[in-house]
């Protein structure tokens, strides 16, 4: 247990040091600092993020164009509930930040991107390793840009399937994001 706690402290410190160095060298906010990360660096940071380490969540891949991501969560002795399945909150948390982070990268500094709402439907017990593929299409990006040209907010909705190793859907996560072009970048 001491080794695991030590690793969590080291990884948390590393993330902080890396972000502080980037922020201070370019005088950036944390949000802006994340915009400078490559998909591989983002994957690394998310994989050493203490809550993900503790839950057994890991990012398997992030596409170089930021349009797809695969996240997995292995079922281990330390992350199963009393009935031997994944915790429902862990099924949600494994997919929670990724749409927002991906859209921030794809839309750039000209846009506000925030989580707005979410809900999860449990379809069957998650009694094995699980995964989710998160995809953002070009048509969705075009729709966001079209609907926010004059500074209007746009609330795209997403459905993410969490599947087990037999490709059966164990949960469906519904997410709504808030997107809006920043005032200095709006068309007049």
Backbone torsions as a table, in degrees:
resi	resn	phi	psi	omega
1	UNK	NA	-38.2	178.8
2	UNK	-62.8	-37.7	178.6
3	UNK	-62.8	-45.0	-179.7
4	UNK	-63.2	-43.9	179.0
5	UNK	-63.0	-39.5	178.1
6	UNK	-63.3	-42.1	178.3
7	UNK	-63.8	-40.0	178.7
8	UNK	-63.3	-41.7	179.4
9	UNK	-65.6	-43.3	-179.6
10	UNK	-63.5	-46.0	-178.0
11	UNK	-65.7	-39.4	177.7
12	UNK	-63.7	-41.5	176.9
13	UNK	-64.7	-40.4	-178.8
14	UNK	-62.5	-44.7	178.0
15	UNK	-59.3	-46.1	-179.5
16	UNK	-61.9	-45.3	179.9
17	UNK	-62.4	-45.5	-177.8
18	UNK	-62.7	-46.2	-179.7
19	UNK	-68.2	-41.2	179.2
20	UNK	-61.7	-40.0	179.3
21	UNK	-63.7	-43.8	179.8
22	UNK	-65.9	-42.4	-178.6
23	UNK	-65.4	-46.5	-176.2
24	UNK	-71.4	-34.4	-178.3
25	UNK	-69.8	-28.5	-177.5
26	UNK	-118.9	3.5	-178.2
27	UNK	53.9	58.6	-175.6
28	UNK	-111.0	159.2	167.6
29	UNK	-80.8	167.9	177.9
30	UNK	-60.1	-42.2	179.2
31	UNK	-59.7	-44.1	179.5
32	UNK	-66.4	-36.3	179.4
33	UNK	-61.3	-39.6	179.2
34	UNK	-63.2	-25.3	-179.6
35	UNK	-68.4	-18.7	-179.6
36	UNK	-89.7	-4.7	-177.2
37	UNK	-81.5	139.3	172.7
38	UNK	-78.5	163.6	176.2
39	UNK	-55.8	-38.1	179.7
40	UNK	-67.2	-39.1	178.4
41	UNK	-69.4	-39.4	177.3
42	UNK	-62.7	-43.6	177.6
43	UNK	-58.1	-46.9	179.4
44	UNK	-59.1	-49.5	-178.6
45	UNK	-61.9	-42.8	179.0
46	UNK	-65.8	-35.0	-178.7
47	UNK	-74.2	-17.9	174.5
48	UNK	-106.0	5.9	177.8
49	UNK	-65.1	120.6	-172.3
50	UNK	-51.3	-44.1	178.9
51	UNK	-61.8	-34.1	177.9
52	UNK	-72.1	-40.4	176.8
53	UNK	-57.9	-46.1	-178.2
54	UNK	-67.3	-28.2	-179.0
55	UNK	-91.4	-8.7	-178.4
56	UNK	81.0	20.9	-179.6
57	UNK	-90.6	138.6	172.5
58	UNK	-144.9	147.4	177.0
59	UNK	-86.4	120.2	-179.4
60	UNK	-83.3	-39.6	179.9
61	UNK	-158.6	149.1	169.4
62	UNK	-131.0	126.2	-179.4
63	UNK	-64.2	148.4	179.8
64	UNK	-60.2	-25.6	178.7
65	UNK	-93.3	7.1	177.9
66	UNK	65.5	14.3	-175.3
67	UNK	-95.1	-6.7	176.2
68	UNK	-149.2	151.2	-178.4
69	UNK	-149.1	141.3	173.0
70	UNK	-120.1	127.8	178.1
71	UNK	-120.2	140.4	179.4
72	UNK	-127.4	155.6	174.0
73	UNK	-139.5	115.8	179.4
74	UNK	-83.5	145.3	176.9
75	UNK	-86.1	117.5	-178.0
76	UNK	-125.4	168.3	179.9
77	UNK	-60.8	-31.2	-174.5
78	UNK	-89.8	-5.1	179.8
79	UNK	-126.4	20.0	176.6
80	UNK	-104.6	151.8	-179.1
81	UNK	-88.0	-171.8	-173.6
82	UNK	-65.5	-22.9	178.4
83	UNK	-99.8	10.2	172.9
84	UNK	84.0	18.0	179.4
85	UNK	-121.2	173.2	176.6
86	UNK	-66.2	145.4	172.0
87	UNK	-66.0	141.7	179.0
88	UNK	-60.4	-39.8	178.8
89	UNK	-63.8	-33.3	177.7
90	UNK	-69.3	-36.1	177.0
91	UNK	-62.1	-37.2	176.8
92	UNK	-73.9	-45.9	-174.4
93	UNK	-63.7	-27.1	-179.6
94	UNK	-65.5	-22.8	179.9
95	UNK	-111.8	-6.6	-170.3
96	UNK	-53.6	-60.0	-169.2
97	UNK	-83.0	-11.3	-163.6
98	UNK	-69.0	-41.3	178.6
99	UNK	-60.6	-43.6	-179.9
100	UNK	-64.2	-46.4	-179.3
101	UNK	-63.3	-41.3	179.6
102	UNK	-65.7	-45.4	179.5
103	UNK	-65.5	-35.6	176.1
104	UNK	-58.9	-42.8	179.8
105	UNK	-68.0	-42.9	-175.3
106	UNK	-72.5	-36.0	-178.1
107	UNK	-88.6	-25.0	177.3
108	UNK	82.9	-171.9	-174.6
109	UNK	-71.7	-6.4	-178.9
110	UNK	-78.3	-8.2	-172.0
111	UNK	-125.5	147.5	164.2
112	UNK	-87.2	136.6	174.6
113	UNK	-137.3	121.3	179.2
114	UNK	-138.5	154.3	168.5
115	UNK	-71.6	138.4	-178.8
116	UNK	-112.1	-47.7	-177.3
117	UNK	-156.5	157.6	178.1
118	UNK	-157.4	153.3	171.3
119	UNK	-153.7	158.9	-177.7
120	UNK	-132.4	137.7	174.5
121	UNK	-109.7	127.7	177.2
122	UNK	-93.5	123.2	-175.1
123	UNK	-97.9	-36.9	178.0
124	UNK	-160.8	159.6	-179.2
125	UNK	-59.7	138.3	179.3
126	UNK	-95.0	84.5	-173.8
127	UNK	-101.2	20.6	177.6
128	UNK	-151.0	-174.8	174.1
129	UNK	-59.3	146.4	179.1
130	UNK	-129.5	160.4	178.1
131	UNK	-148.2	162.7	174.5
132	UNK	-144.9	138.0	174.0
133	UNK	-105.0	127.3	-178.6
134	UNK	-114.4	124.2	-174.5
135	UNK	-126.7	141.7	173.3
136	UNK	-125.4	124.1	-175.2
137	UNK	-93.3	159.9	175.2
138	UNK	-62.4	-37.2	-179.4
139	UNK	-65.3	-35.3	176.4
140	UNK	-66.8	-43.1	178.4
141	UNK	-60.4	-42.7	177.5
142	UNK	-61.5	-41.0	-179.8
143	UNK	-64.5	-41.9	178.3
144	UNK	-62.3	-47.4	-177.7
145	UNK	-63.9	-41.2	179.2
146	UNK	-64.4	-42.8	-175.4
147	UNK	-81.1	-3.6	-179.0
148	UNK	-121.8	10.2	-175.7
149	UNK	-54.8	-44.1	-175.5
150	UNK	-92.3	7.4	179.7
151	UNK	99.7	7.7	177.8
152	UNK	-71.2	153.2	173.3
153	UNK	-83.9	152.0	176.3
154	UNK	-135.8	135.5	-174.0
155	UNK	-117.2	79.3	179.4
156	UNK	-67.6	146.7	179.4
157	UNK	-114.7	144.3	-176.4
158	UNK	-130.8	151.7	174.4
159	UNK	-127.8	122.6	-179.2
160	UNK	-116.2	126.1	178.6
161	UNK	-93.4	126.6	173.2
162	UNK	-99.2	121.9	-174.0
163	UNK	-120.0	154.9	176.4
164	UNK	-91.0	-176.1	-175.7
165	UNK	-69.6	-11.4	175.2
166	UNK	-95.1	9.7	-177.7
167	UNK	64.9	24.8	175.0
168	UNK	-91.0	138.7	179.2
169	UNK	-74.3	122.4	178.5
170	UNK	-102.5	-22.8	178.6
171	UNK	-156.9	151.8	174.6
172	UNK	-123.1	121.9	179.3
173	UNK	-103.2	125.8	176.5
174	UNK	-106.3	125.7	-179.5
175	UNK	-128.8	144.2	173.5
176	UNK	-123.5	130.3	178.9
177	UNK	-111.8	154.2	175.6
178	UNK	-101.9	125.3	175.0
179	UNK	-128.8	142.0	179.2
180	UNK	-160.0	137.7	176.9
181	UNK	-72.4	136.4	179.7
182	UNK	-67.3	149.0	-174.1
183	UNK	-52.5	-40.4	-177.2
184	UNK	-72.2	-7.9	-179.5
185	UNK	-114.9	7.7	-179.0
186	UNK	-78.8	146.5	175.2
187	UNK	-76.4	140.5	-177.9
188	UNK	-101.6	NA	NA
